[in-house]
Amino acid sequence: MILALVFASLLLAFAAFAAFGLPYMLMGARAFEEFGERPDAQAMASVLAAAAALIAALPFVAPALISPGPQVQVFAETVLGAASPFRS
């Protein structure tokens, strides 16, 4: 799991560099002068930000995805803050 997260983080960092760092290195600050008027660049930035948020949240969600039944219930109670009616 840790290796997958590290690899995903590296790929995300490379994608962000290719999308925004490389144009900045080539053209300087004028590469982002029209950022507010370019919906394609805004969409790319929002997708990269969403992917970063999902990668950051994955360690907290992963136990619920790979755990057996009782541990999932404990995780759900911890995250939701509510006791389950199915608790014995």
Solvent accessible surface area in square Angstrom, and as a share of the most:
residue,aa,sasa,rsa
1,M,113,0.50
2,I,131,0.66
3,L,150,0.75
4,A,63,0.49
5,L,27,0.14
6,V,77,0.44
7,F,123,0.51
8,A,34,0.26
9,S,48,0.31
10,L,111,0.55
11,L,96,0.48
12,L,31,0.16
13,A,61,0.48
14,F,136,0.57
15,A,40,0.31
16,A,38,0.29
17,F,87,0.36
18,A,46,0.35
19,A,23,0.18
20,F,43,0.18
21,G,21,0.20
22,L,77,0.38
23,P,41,0.26
24,Y,114,0.43
25,M,133,0.59
26,L,140,0.70
27,M,88,0.39
28,G,27,0.26
29,A,75,0.58
30,R,151,0.55
31,A,15,0.12
32,F,75,0.31
33,E,132,0.59
34,E,102,0.46
35,F,67,0.28
36,G,62,0.59
37,E,138,0.62
38,R,101,0.37
39,P,100,0.63
40,D,84,0.44
41,A,5,0.04
42,Q,71,0.31
43,A,55,0.42
44,M,83,0.37
45,A,31,0.24
46,S,64,0.41
47,V,98,0.57
48,L,26,0.13
49,A,63,0.49
50,A,52,0.40
51,A,33,0.25
52,A,44,0.34
53,A,61,0.47
54,L,127,0.63
55,I,38,0.19
56,A,67,0.52
57,A,41,0.32
58,L,62,0.31
59,P,65,0.41
60,F,147,0.61
61,V,66,0.38
62,A,7,0.06
63,P,58,0.37
64,A,28,0.22
65,L,126,0.63
66,I,140,0.71
67,S,28,0.18
68,P,86,0.54
69,G,52,0.50
70,P,104,0.66
71,Q,107,0.47
72,V,50,0.29
73,Q,64,0.28
74,V,95,0.55
75,F,48,0.20
76,A,32,0.25
77,E,33,0.15
78,T,102,0.59
79,V,94,0.54
80,L,137,0.68
81,G,68,0.66
82,A,62,0.48
83,A,77,0.59
84,S,18,0.11
85,P,123,0.77
86,F,182,0.76
87,R,160,0.58
88,S,153,0.99
